[in-house]
Amino acid sequence: MKVGIPRGLLFYHYYPMWRVFLEEIGAEVITSPPTSKEILDLGTENSQDDVCLPVKIFFGHTVYLADKKVDYLFIPRIVAVEKEAYTCPKFLGLPDVIRSTLSDIPPVIDATVNVKKRDKSPLRAALEIGKKFGVPLNKIRSAYENSCQALWEYRRLMLKGLTPDEAIDALFSGKKVEKKESGDIKIGVVGHPYNVYDRFSTLDMLGKLKNMGAEVITGEMIRQEDIEHHAEFLPKRLFWSYERDIVGSAFYLIHTKKVDGIINVVSFECGPDSLITELIQSEARRQGNFPIMVITLDEHTGEAGLLTRLEAFVDMLRMRKR
């Protein structure tokens, strides 16, 4: 049984958990390769024009996997991961959009996770998937517990300063990876992981910053309790969970002055991104005009403009520091 996991959207949030669970119930996990022009083109051709770039990229990864003759596509319906909020609307209907838009694709595993409902908990979703493939109950529970442990270890590695790709490599290869980068300035990069860590859509922005001598700190390298604490500075709790994490990460970096400046990575045509960008910029102004730059991603792949903006931002931070 081959199960394909598209390398997009919530991949960087939960991939180790999904992989460990599926492998322990007897599946062979096939993951699409890193985003490329071929995958972006597949997504652009097969999705609607008005969806955001990350969804187009996800479509591209899905079409790529469908062509590889996998038996199933793993696209869970993530509705709510906390009691007080929901995920972005695109996650609520993602399996339905994929099925209604793409023809001749393998069956979709779309188990629902909604912690607001007792019968839609992550464990219930795991039991639903396991029973679908005839796996004994005790084996499903064991696989679920091990997958939770893998997720915990994955997040622990990122707190040590590793990127998701480095943490995944360390987790499944057994290699010990330590963060070695340092620089004369520190730059915080906040945004959805599927934006920040996709090397193709960002034109390897993190790599460029490191080559310029900057040390990069991302939201995944900040403890969740610190994120939660600083998100409380908002007058009202945000309606979306992942966007609240981004705001909390940015506020933490601004309030503690752990970095010299922040780059906020957003997607063109993303409504929630446009809202939280305003919140982050307002807080930066209130805290003494803390340096912040917004990078908006779209289908254009011109590198010169991005490189110029990054160089100018890094030079400005160095001048301020001197």
C-alpha positions in Angstrom: 0.0 0.0 0.0 1.6 3.3 -1.2 0.4 6.5 0.4 1.5 9.8 -1.1 2.0 12.9 1.1 2.2 16.2 -0.9 5.1 18.4 0.2 3.0 21.5 0.8 0.8 23.4 3.2 0.8 21.6 6.6 3.7 19.3 5.5 6.2 21.2 7.6 3.9 21.2 10.6 3.1 17.5 10.8 5.1 15.4 8.3 7.1 13.3 10.9 3.9 12.4 12.7 2.0 11.4 9.5 5.0 9.4 8.2 5.6 7.4 11.4 1.9 6.6 11.9 1.4 5.5 8.3 4.6 3.4 8.2 3.7 1.7 11.5 0.3 0.6 10.2 2.0 -1.0 7.2 2.0 1.8 4.5 4.9 2.8 2.3 5.1 6.6 2.4 5.9 8.4 -0.9 6.7 12.1 -0.5 6.8 14.5 -3.4 10.2 16.2 -4.1 10.9 19.8 -3.1 9.0 22.4 -5.1 10.4 23.1 -8.6 9.2 25.0 -11.6 7.7 21.8 -13.0 5.6 21.4 -9.8 4.6 25.0 -9.7 3.5 24.8 -13.4 1.5 21.7 -12.6 -0.3 23.5 -9.8 -1.0 26.7 -11.8 -2.4 24.7 -14.7 -4.7 22.5 -12.5 -6.0 24.9 -9.8 -8.3 27.9 -9.8 -6.8 31.3 -10.7 -7.8 33.1 -7.5 -6.3 30.7 -4.9 -3.1 31.7 -3.1 0.3 30.5 -4.1 0.7 27.8 -1.4 -2.5 26.1 -2.6 -1.3 26.2 -6.2 2.0 24.6 -5.1 0.0 22.0 -3.1 -2.0 21.2 -6.3 1.3 20.7 -8.1 2.6 18.3 -5.5 -0.7 16.4 -5.6 -0.7 16.0 -9.4 2.9 14.9 -9.3 2.1 12.1 -6.7 -1.0 11.0 -8.7 1.2 10.5 -11.7 3.5 8.2 -9.6 0.7 5.7 -9.2 0.3 5.8 -5.4 -2.6 3.9 -4.0 -3.8 6.8 -1.8 -3.3 10.5 -1.3 -3.0 11.6 2.3 -4.8 14.9 2.7 -6.4 15.2 6.1 -9.1 17.8 6.9 -7.6 19.9 9.7 -10.5 22.0 11.0 -9.4 23.0 14.5 -6.2 22.2 16.5 -7.4 24.2 19.6 -10.7 24.8 21.3 -10.7 28.6 20.8 -10.0 28.9 17.1 -10.1 27.3 13.7 -7.5 26.8 10.9 -7.5 28.8 7.7 -10.6 28.0 5.5 -8.4 26.4 2.8 -7.6 23.5 5.2 -11.3 22.9 6.0 -12.2 22.1 2.5 -8.9 21.1 1.0 -9.8 17.4 0.3 -13.1 18.4 -1.3 -11.4 21.0 -3.5 -8.8 18.5 -4.6 -11.4 15.8 -5.5 -13.7 18.2 -7.3 -10.9 19.9 -9.3 -8.6 17.0 -10.2 -9.8 14.0 -12.2 -8.2 10.5 -12.3 -6.5 10.8 -8.9 -6.2 8.0 -6.3 -8.6 7.8 -3.3 -8.0 10.6 -0.8 -7.5 9.8 2.9 -9.3 12.8 4.4 -9.8 11.9 8.1 -11.0 15.0 10.0 -9.2 16.5 13.0 -11.4 18.9 15.0 -10.6 19.2 18.6 -13.8 21.0 19.3 -15.6 17.7 18.8 -14.9 14.6 20.9 -15.4 12.3 18.0 -13.0 14.2 15.7 -9.9 14.2 17.9 -6.5 13.3 16.4 -6.7 9.8 18.0 -10.1 9.2 16.5 -8.7 10.2 13.1 -5.9 7.8 13.5 -8.4 5.0 14.5 -10.5 5.8 11.5 -7.5 5.5 9.1 -6.2 2.3 10.8 -9.6 0.6 10.7 -9.9 1.5 7.0 -6.9 -0.7 6.3 -7.9 -3.5 8.7 -5.2 -2.8 11.3 -5.8 -4.2 14.8 -6.8 -1.6 17.4 -3.8 -2.1 19.6 -1.4 -1.6 16.7 -3.2 1.6 15.7 -2.9 3.0 19.2 0.8 2.1 19.4 1.4 3.7 16.0 -0.4 6.8 17.1 1.6 7.1 20.3 4.9 6.7 18.4 3.8 9.3 15.9 3.1 11.8 18.7 6.6 11.1 20.1 8.1 11.7 16.6 6.2 15.1 16.4 7.5 16.1 19.8 11.1 15.2 18.9 10.7 17.1 15.5 9.7 20.2 17.3 12.4 19.8 19.9 15.0 19.7 17.1 13.6 22.9 15.6 13.8 24.6 19.0 17.6 23.9 18.9 17.8 26.0 15.7 17.3 23.4 12.9 15.1 24.1 9.9 12.3 21.6 9.3 14.2 19.9 6.5 17.3 19.5 8.8 15.1 18.2 11.6 13.4 15.7 9.3 16.7 14.5 8.0 18.1 14.1 11.6 14.9 12.4 12.7 14.8 9.7 10.0 18.5 9.3 9.1 19.7 9.1 12.7 22.4 11.7 11.9 23.2 14.2 14.6 22.7 17.7 13.3 23.6 20.8 15.3 23.0 24.5 14.4 26.3 26.1 13.5 25.3 29.3 11.9 26.0 32.6 13.5 26.4 36.2 12.3 27.0 39.7 13.3 23.3 40.5 13.0 20.2 38.4 13.8 17.1 38.5 11.6 13.7 37.0 12.6 11.8 35.4 9.7 8.1 34.9 10.5 5.3 33.4 8.4 3.6 30.2 7.6 6.2 27.3 7.4 4.9 26.4 3.9 6.0 29.9 2.9 9.2 30.4 4.9 10.8 27.0 4.2 9.8 26.4 0.5 13.2 27.1 -1.1 11.7 27.5 -4.6 8.9 30.0 -3.9 11.2 32.1 -1.6 14.1 31.8 -4.0 16.1 30.3 -1.1 15.7 33.4 1.0 17.0 31.8 4.2 20.1 30.7 2.4 20.7 34.1 1.0 20.4 35.7 4.4 22.9 33.3 5.8 25.3 34.0 2.9 25.1 37.7 3.8 26.4 36.9 7.3 23.0 37.0 9.1 21.8 34.5 11.7 18.2 33.6 11.1 15.6 32.8 13.8 12.2 31.6 12.6 9.0 31.1 14.5 9.6 27.3 14.8 12.7 28.1 16.9 10.6 29.8 19.6 9.0 28.0 22.5 5.2 27.6 22.2 4.7 29.1 25.7 6.6 32.2 24.7 4.5 32.5 21.5 1.3 32.1 23.5 2.3 34.6 26.1 3.1 37.4 23.6 0.1 36.7 21.5 -1.9 37.7 24.5 -0.9 41.3 23.9 -3.6 41.4 21.2 -6.8 43.0 22.5 -8.8 40.0 21.1 -7.9 36.4 20.4 -7.3 35.7 16.8 -9.8 33.5 15.0 -7.1 31.4 13.2 -4.6 29.2 15.1 -1.6 29.3 12.8 -1.9 33.0 12.2 -2.0 33.5 15.9 1.3 31.6 16.2 2.8 33.9 13.6 1.7 37.1 15.5 2.9 35.6 18.8 6.3 34.8 17.2 6.7 38.3 15.8 5.6 40.0 19.0 8.1 37.9 21.0 11.0 38.9 18.7 9.9 42.6 18.8 9.3 42.8 22.6 12.5 40.9 23.6 14.7 42.4 21.0 16.2 39.0 20.3 16.8 40.0 16.7 17.9 43.2 15.0 15.0 43.1 12.5 12.1 41.0 11.2 11.1 39.8 7.7 7.5 38.9 7.5 6.8 36.4 4.6 3.3 36.5 3.2 1.4 35.1 0.2 -0.3 37.2 -2.4 -4.1 36.9 -2.3 -4.1 35.5 1.3 -6.7 37.3 3.4 -5.5 36.2 6.9 -1.9 37.1 5.9 -2.9 40.6 5.0 -4.7 41.1 8.4 -1.9 39.8 10.6 0.7 41.8 8.6 -1.1 45.0 9.7 -1.1 43.8 13.3 2.7 43.0 13.3 3.6 46.3 11.6 1.5 48.3 14.1 3.2 46.6 17.0 6.6 47.3 15.4 5.8 51.0 15.2 4.6 51.1 18.8 7.9 49.5 20.0 10.1 52.3 18.7 9.8 51.7 14.9 11.3 48.2 15.2 12.8 47.3 11.7 10.5 45.1 9.7 10.2 44.2 6.0 7.3 42.4 4.3 8.1 39.9 1.5 5.1 38.9 -0.6 5.3 35.7 -2.6 3.6 35.0 -5.9 4.3 33.0 -9.1 7.0 35.4 -10.4 10.4 33.9 -10.0 12.6 36.9 -10.7 15.6 36.8 -8.2 17.2 40.2 -8.7 14.4 42.2 -6.9 14.4 39.9 -3.9 18.2 39.9 -3.6 18.3 43.7 -3.8 15.7 44.1 -1.0 17.4 41.6 1.3 20.8 43.3 0.8 19.3 46.7 1.5 17.6 45.4 4.7 20.7 43.7 5.9 22.9 46.8 5.3 20.3 49.0 7.1 20.3 46.7 10.1 24.1 46.8 10.2 24.2 50.6 10.1 21.6 50.8 12.9 23.6 48.4 15.0 26.8 50.5 14.5 
